[in-house]
Amino acid sequence: MTPKQRHGLSIAAILLAGTAAYGLSLNDGFVWDDGFQIVRNPFLRAGTAWRSLFTMDVWGYTLPGSGGISNYYRPLQMLTYRLIEGWAGLKPAVFHAVNIGFHLLACVVVYAILYELTKRWSWATAGALLFAVHPMHAEAVIWVSALTETGCALFYFLSFWLFLLAQKRTSRWQRSWRIGVSVLLFLVALFWKEMALTMPGIVAAWVICFAGASERWRVRIRRAVLWSLPYWGAIGLYLLPRIKALGYFSRVQQAWVLTRTSYVLTDIDLIGKYWAKLLVPVKLNAFYTFHPVTRIAEPRELAAIAFLAVSAALILWGIKRAPLASFAAAWTFLTLAPVLALRQVGMNVFTERYLYIPSLGFCLLLVWAGSEAIRRWRPRTLPAQWAGAAALVVVMGLYVAQDLRRIPDWKSDATLYAATVEASPDSAFMHNSYGQVLGDAHDYAGAEQQYLLAIADAAAAQPPQPFQVADGYVGLAGVDTARGQYDHALNATRRAMKLAPQWYGAKVAAAVVLMHLGRPVEAREILLQAARIQPNDEVIVNALGVVALTLRQYPVAELYFRRALAIDPSYAASWSNLGRTEAEAGQIAQAIPDLERAVALEPNNSRFHANLGGALMIAGRFGEARAELARALALDPNYAPAQHNLALLEKLQKSHAPAGAEQR
């Protein structure tokens, strides 16, 4: 078999393995942040300026023109989403297919890198196969919003591969253009995700590990600095648009109250956890509860310190004796460095997708260690290559089984949050998230239980989580509102606003309760306060429209609803409310299509069916009206407006009198 045929066979096997592991995720939907970053993001729609994708962070659409909101300046992620949306619309399967495609391309480049590092076809193939199916990649590949991981990795890997090619004995011109393209690809990776900032360290580590065996440390370090300089220059170019867009390089996102000692101890513990998950990828979870380390004497901390000390010693010892292993371990440690900035990362400090780039080094180290073990073992009954192949098949089988087990979790918010609450029973954030899903499904008892658990967990957490307590009270207010217990609901919102005075969500919840209590003017004042905090939130804008509709200010209400739909064209509540406004204003011909749009977007919403049924009744389309009202009552047999309209329809059909349908 020729080298070209071998490479082709390896790439085919890698693509097949990656597809087998994650192909079924095409059946999953949009979950978690997908609804915000993609479905509700107006800057992904045709007609908006492309420039906006490069002048704000991924959450910038919620407060346009106000600078950065987070540390996540990832314009190429958002650009890719916009291209997909423009080509295929909001079809989850297409977005998932793009995620899988980026992963498969990254796997091929991993193979190329490993081959350049080892010059051994079997090692490169084994390492890339492990990378293709490693369970710690499930979140990065399956979750649409994690495209930033695979996108960054693809260009990061390409950049390093070209750096390796530049080290071959070629002409100065060939070396120069390879380094130039490598630096350019590194710059592209930076615009995918900040984690790419580690590239200069990786280049320096390669130079130190693979310099001539006789070179002294001073020479190695000097060469490492020189080779990494072009990449530092690219970082300088990247910082210009980043700081211009955000107004800063990085900001505190989590107000963890930690001492310096606790901060360092927690970072050491996190490093140990990440390596442990790479080695034994079991009990996987979308949200790991953050538990900082406060004492050095804790058993997990002592184990992490020992692991870090031994690893550092082995890396230094192996630079001359086993440079490939030392570099593989250094790759894993160095590329984890950005996630150790505890106050700059997201709420889930430890998360699986952060291991996507670091795992290349781990897979290489695993292959090296396995090969060394087989070489030293020297099995008599089985040739070494067959022993290695058998071990690889077993490990891959276990990995793929884990991947396939994770895919159904990401089917919907309900499945994801249910699985995550089970895996992290002390996570207040996940209890609140699951409570909202249950409340939307009218399981108010289940939602109430989740909110109470969230409040208890958040109050007991170290460090405390007052915002999650406030979120739990807002959830309870929603449950009380659905039950008609408006005084209890109002008290819950007041508790939430006291805990989080600048949180617009608590203000919106209070306004909703005031509307039910017949106090629309007070509700409007609170909503205007919320709008000053979050002016581009479709929920707030829609709520202001509901207030105007209640006050029968139809032109004002219509303006609010159309503005909400400009923010999120798929916001079904605003389509329904717009139709209600038009119906009450006597514009029944315009109302029916808008109400139909709401039903099409959320076919399981009894209120939307009842509103459409009422409008059809006013239009004299009694048969269609009856069908819509029947659907509303099938979804919620106790929904009073549908019952009222159905009774009214019966009278109308008998008397043929003019209709005056009730809408909500």
N, C-alpha and C positions, 0 to 999 in steps of 0.2 A: 504494500500500500504506500502510495506516494505521500509526502508531507501535506500536500494540498488536499488529498482525499481524507487524510486523518483529521485535518482541521475542519473540513466540511462535515465529517461524521460527528465530531465533537460538538460543533455548533448546532447541528440538527438535534442531537440528544439533549443539549441544554435547553433549546427552545421547546422541545417536547415536554421535558420535565417541568419547566416553568408554567406551561399551559395546563398541564395536568394538575398542578398544585392549585392554580388560581383561576382557571377558566370558568368555573361555575359561579364566580362572583359577578358575572354578567347579569345574573338574575337578581342581584341586590339592588336596592334603591338608594335614594339620597338620605343620609342620616346625619345627625348631630350638626356640625358646622356647615355641612353642605347646604342646608336650607338658608343660611345667612350669606355665605360666601358666594353661592352660585344662584340658587333659586330666587332669592330676594335682592340680589345685587343689581341695581339699575345700570351700573356702568358696564355690564356685560351685554346690554341690549344694543341692537342696531340703532343708530341715530345719535348716540352719545359720543363725545370726543374720545378718540383713542388715547390722547395725551393723558387723560385722567388716570389710566392704568399705571402710568409711570410717575405720577406726581403725588401719590398717597400710598398708605399701607393697605393691607388686605381688608381692613375694617373701615377705611377712609370714607366709604360711601355713606356711612351713617352720620358723619359730620363733615361734609365737603367744605374745603377751604379753611379748615381749622388746624391744619398741620397733622402731625402724627398722633395716632391713638395708641398704637402698640409698637413693638420692635420688629414687626413682620413686614418688611419692605421686600416684596416678592413679585415684581411686575411681570416676570415671564410666566409665572403660574397663572396670574389673572389674564394675561394675554392669551394663553392657551385655552383657558375656559371660554373666553369670548369667541375665539375662532371656532371652538366646538359648538357653542350655542348658535353662532351664526350659520353653521353648516347643517347641524342636525337638530337644533332646538334643545329643549330641556329633557332629553331622553337619557335616563340613568345608564342604560346599557352602553351607550356610546361613550360616556365619560369613563365607565369602568373599563371599556376596551382600550381607551387611551392609556389608563393607568397600567394595564397589563402590558401594552406595547412598550411603554417606557421601561418597565421592569425587564422585559425580554431583551431589549437593546442593551440595557445596563449589564445584564448577565453575559452577553457576547463580549462586551468590552472587558469585563472581569476576566474572562478566559484569555483575552489578548494580553492583559497585564500579567496574569500569572504565568503565561508562557514566556513572556519576556524576562520575568524575574527568575524563573526556574530552568527554562530551556528544556523542560520535560513535558511531553505531551500528556502523559498519564496524570501527573500532578496538576497541571492546568485544567484538565477535564474534570478531575475529581473535585477540585476546589470550586470551579464554576458551577458544577452540579449541586454541590452543597449550598452555594450562595443562591441558586435559583429556587430552592425549595425550603430554605431555612425558615422555621416557624416564626422567628422574630421579625420576619418581613411581611407577615400576613396583614398587619394593620396598614403598613405603607402601601401595599399593593391593592388591598380590598377597599380601603376607604378613599372615596373620591377626593376629599380635601387634603389627603396626604400625597397628592401628586407632586407637591413641592419636594418631597424626599427623593422620589425616583428621578424627577427632572434634574435636580441638583446633582444627584449621583451620576447620572449619565454623562454630563459635561465635565464633572470633576474627574471621573475615571478616564474619559477621553483625553483630558488635559495631562494627566499623569502618564498615560500610555505614550503620548507623543514626547513627553519628557524622557521616558525610557528609550524611545527610538533615537532621540538626539544624542544619547550616550554611546551609540555605536560608532565604530571607526568609519566615519564618513567625511565628506568634504566640509569645509567651514560653512559653505553656503547651505548645504543640506541641514547641518546642525542648527544654523541660525533660523531658517524658516520653520523648522520643527519646534524650536523653542518659542518662536513668535506665535505660531498657531496654538501651541500649548497655553501660553499666557492668555491669548484671546478666548480660548475655551474656558479657562479658569474664570475670566471676567464674566462670561455667560453664566457659569455655575453660581457665581455670587448673586446674580440677579434672580436666581431661582430660590436660594436660601442662604442665610448667614453662615451656616455650618461650613460652607466652602472656605471660610477664612483660615482654615487649618492647613491649606495646601503648602504655604512656605515651610511649615514645620515638617510636613511629609517629605518634601524635597530635601530638606536639610538632613532628615533622618536617613534617607536613602544614601546620600553622599557619605555620611559618617559610617554607615554599616558596610557599604560596598566600596569604600576607598581601598587603595592598595594596602595589603596586609602590613607592609613595612612603614606606612605613613604614621607619623606621630599625631597625637591628639590635636596639637596646635594647627597642624597642616589640615587635618580633617575638618576642624571647625571653621578655619578660614575658607576652605573650598565650599563648605556647606552654606556659609553666609553669602558668598559670591553667587552661587547657583540659585539661591532663593531670592536674590534681589529683584529680578524682573517680576516675580509674583507679588512682592511687596509693592512694587510700582503699580501693578494692576489694582491692588487694594486701594491705593491712593485715588485712582480714577473712579473706583466704585463709590468711595465715600462722598465724592462731590454730589452726585444726584441723590444719594441716600439722605445726606444731611439737609440738602435743599428741600427735599420732599417732606421729611419728618420734622425737621427743625432740631435734630439731635442725632447722635450716633446710636445711643442706647439709653433706655430709661427704666426705672424701677417699675415692674408690673405687679409684683406680689409683695405686700407689706408684711413679710414674715418677720416676726420679732425674734431674732437669733443673735446670740453673742458671737464674737469672732471665733471663739473656740468651737462653739456649736456649729457654726458655718463650716469650718474646716473639717470637723469630725463627720458632719453629714455628707460632705463631698466625698470623703474617703469611703464612707458606707455606700454611697451611690455607685462609685466605681466598682466596688465589690459586687453589688447587685447586678449591674449590667453584665459583668463577666460571668456571673453565676447563671443568668438567664441565657446567655449565649451557649454556655456549656450544657445546661439542662433546661431546655425550653418547655417547661410544663407550667400548669396553672396560669395560663396567659390571660390577660385582662386588658380591657380598653382604658381603664382608669385605676391607677394604683394610688391608694391613699398615702398622703405625705406624712411621714413620721420622722421628724428631725432627731438627731442624736444629741443628747445633752451631757452624757458622761462617757469618758474614755473607757470606763470599766465595763460597759455593756458588752456582753458576749459577741454580738454581731459586729461591734466596732473593733474589738480585739482581733477578730478573724479578718476583718477588712484591712486593718493595719498590717497584719502579718502577711496577707496576700500581696499588698502593695509593696512592702519591703522586699519580699522574696522575688517578686516580678522585676523590680528595678535592678536588683542584684543580678538576676539571670540575664536580663537584657544587656547590661554592661559586660558581664562575663562572656556572653555569646557573640559580641560584636566581632571579635576576631576568630572565634571558634565555630560559631553557627550564625553567620550574619543574616541568613534568610529568616530564621526563627526570630532573631532579635528585631529585625525590621517588621515582621508581621505583628509581633506584640506591640512594638512602638506605634504602628499604624492604628491599632485598636485604641490604645490609650490616648494618642494625640487627637484623633478625630472625635473623641468623647469630650474633649476639653470645653467646647462651647456650652454644653448642657449642664455644666457644673456651676454656671452663673445663676444661682437659685432664685434670685430676686428679679432676674431679667427674662426668665423663661415663663411658660404658661403655668396654669394652676396645677396641671398634672406634671409634677417635677420629674418623676420617673415614668417614661413611656416607651413602648416597644419600638415605635417608628424611628426614634433617635439612633437606633442601632443599625440602620440600613447601610450607611457608609462604613462605620467601624467594622461591620461583620466581614468585609473583604479580608482584612488582616486576620481575623479569627479563623475564617475558613482556610486560609493559607497555612496558618499555624497548625490547625487540626490535621491537614493533609501531611504536613511535615512530620508532626508527632506520630501519626499513624504509620507513615513510611519507616520512620526510625524504629518504631516498636516492632514492626514486621521484620525489618532487617536484622534486628538484634535477636528476635525470637527464632528466625530461620526455621519455619515449620517443615518437617520432613515429609508429612503426608500430603501437603498441598503447596504448590509453587507460590512464591511470595506474591506474584502479580494476581493470582487467583484469590489468595487470602485477602489482599487489599480490595479487590473487586467485590468480594462477598461482604466485607465490612461496610463498604460504601453503599451497597444495595440495602443492607439492613438499616443503616442510619437514614438513608433517603426515604425508605418506607415509613419509618417512624415520623420523620419530618412531614411527609405528605399527608399522613393521617391526621397530624395536628392541624395542618393548613385546612384540610377539608372540614374538620370539626369547627374551625373558626368562621368559615364563610357564612353559615346561616345566621350567626349572631348579628351580622351587618345587613340583614335583610331590610330592617326598618328601625325606626326609633324604639318601637315597643320591644322588639327582640333584643336590640343592643342594650338598652337600659335594664331590661330584666336580667340578662346574662351578667351585666356588669355589677348590678346590685348584689347578685348572688356571690360574685367573686370578691367584691369589696363592700361587705355589709356595713362598714363604718364610714362610708363616703357620703357626707351630707350633700355634696353636689349631685351625685348620682341618684340619691333618694329624691331630691327635688325634681330632677329631670324625669325620672320615672313617674313621679306623682303627676306631673303635667300631662304626660301621655295617658295615664289612667283617667285623669279628669276629662281630657278631650274625648275619651271613649265612654264617658258617663258612668265610670266606675268610681263613684264618689267615696265610697267606703275605703276602697283600695288606695285612692289618691290621698285621703286624709291620713291613713296609716303611714304612707311614705313621707308626707310632710312632717308628721310628728317625729318620725325617726330622724329626719334631716335636722330638725331643730335640736333634738337631743344630742345627736352626733356633733353638730357644729358647735354647740355650747360646751361640750366636753373636750373638743379637739385642742391639741397643743401644737402650734399656736392656735388661739381661738379664731373662729370664722364668723364674725358678726354679719357679714353680708349673706352668708348661707342661712343664718337664722332668719334674717329679714325675708329672704326668698321663700323660706318655709311658711312664714306668716302670710305672705302674699298668696301662696298656694292654698292655705287654709281659708283665706278670704274668698277665693274663687269657689271653693267647695261650699262654704256657707251661703254664698250668693246663689249658687245653683239650687240650694235647698230652700231658698227664701228667707234665710236667717240673716237679714241685712244688718241688724245692729251688731251681731257677733262679727260679721264680715268687716264692718267699719272699724271696730276695735282692733281687729287683726292688722288692718292696713295702717292704723295709727302706730302700732308697735313697730311695724316694718319701717315706716318713715322716720321714726325716732332712731332706729338702729342704723339706717342708711339714708340720711337726709338728702343726699345728692343723687339718689337712684331714681331714675324716672319710672321704672317699673312699678315701684310702690305707689307712686302718684297716680299712675294710670289705673291701678287696681282700686285706689280710693275713689277716683272719679267714676268708675263703673258702679260702685256701690251707691254713691250719691245719686246717680241717675236712677237706680232702682228705687231709691227713697224719695224720688220726685223732687230732687234739688239740682236741676241742671245748671243753674247759674254758678253754684259753688263748684260743680264738677268742671265747668269750663275754666274757672280760675286755676284750678289745680292742673288741668291739662295744659294750659298755657305756660305754667311753670315748667312742666315736663318738656314741652316743646322747646323752651329756651335751653334746656340741657341737651336734648336730642332732637334737633329740628328736622332731621331727615328719616324719622322712624315712621313707617307706614301705619303701625298700630296706633300711635298717638294721633297722627293726622286723621285716621279713620274715626277715632273716638271723638275728635273735635267735630267731625262731620255728623256723627250721631247726635251730639248735643244740639247742633244747629237744626237737624231734622226734628228733634223733639220740640224745639222752639218754633218749628214751622218756618224756619228761614231757609227756604228751599234753594235759592241761588247760592247761598253761602255753603250749605251742605253739599251741593253738587260740586262746588269748587274743591272742597276738602277731599271728597271721595275720588275725584279725578286726579288730584295731586297724589293721593295714596297709591293709586293705580299707576301713576307715572314712576313712582318709586319701585313698586312691585306689581307688574301686570298680572301675576298669578295669584294675587291676594283676593280670594273668593269673597271674603266678608265685605270688601269694598264694592265689588260688583253687585252683590246682593243689596247693599245699602244704597248704591246709586240707583238701582232699579226701584227700590222702595220710594226714594225721593221723587223719581220721575212719575211713578204711579200716583203718589199723593198730590203731585203738582198737575195731574190730569194728562200727563204725556204717556199714556199707556202703551202706545206703539213703540216708543223708545225703551220703555221699561222692560218689556218681555224679553228681548234679546239679552239685555244685561243680566236679568235674573236667570236666564237659561245658561249664561256663561258661568255664573256662580255654581249652579247645579253640576255643570260639566266638570268644573274644577274640584268640587267636593261632593260627589254623589251620595255620600253617606251622612250628609248634614240635614237633619229634619227641618231646621229653621229655613234653610234655603228652598227646600221643596214646598214648604207651607207658603212662603212668600210668592213663589212662582205660581202656585195654585190660586192664591188670592188674586194675582194680577190677571190670570187667565179667566177667572170668574168674572172680574170686572169687564173684560173684553167680550164676555158672552160665549166663551169657548168652554162650555160646561163639562163636556166629556174629558177634555185634557185636564181641566181644573180638578175634577174628581180623582183622576189618576195620580196627579202630583200630591194631592192631600192624602190619598191612601198611602203613597210612598212615605210621606212625612210621618204618619201614624205607625206605619210598619217599623220605622226606625226608632220612634219614641212614642209609644201608645198614650203617654200622659201629656203630650205637648198641647197646651191649652189653645194657642192660636189656630192650630190645625183643626182641633175639635170644633172651635167656634166657626171657622170658615166652612167646614163640612156641613155643620148644621144650617148655616146660612145658605149654602148651596142647595140644600134640600128645599128650603122655603122658596128660593128663587125659581127653581125649576117648576114648582107648583104654581107660583103666582106670576112669574115672568116680570117681577118688579126689578128696578135698578139695583145694582149691587153696591155694597159698601164694605168690602172685605177688610178684615183686620190683618195687619202685617207687623212683623217684629224684626 
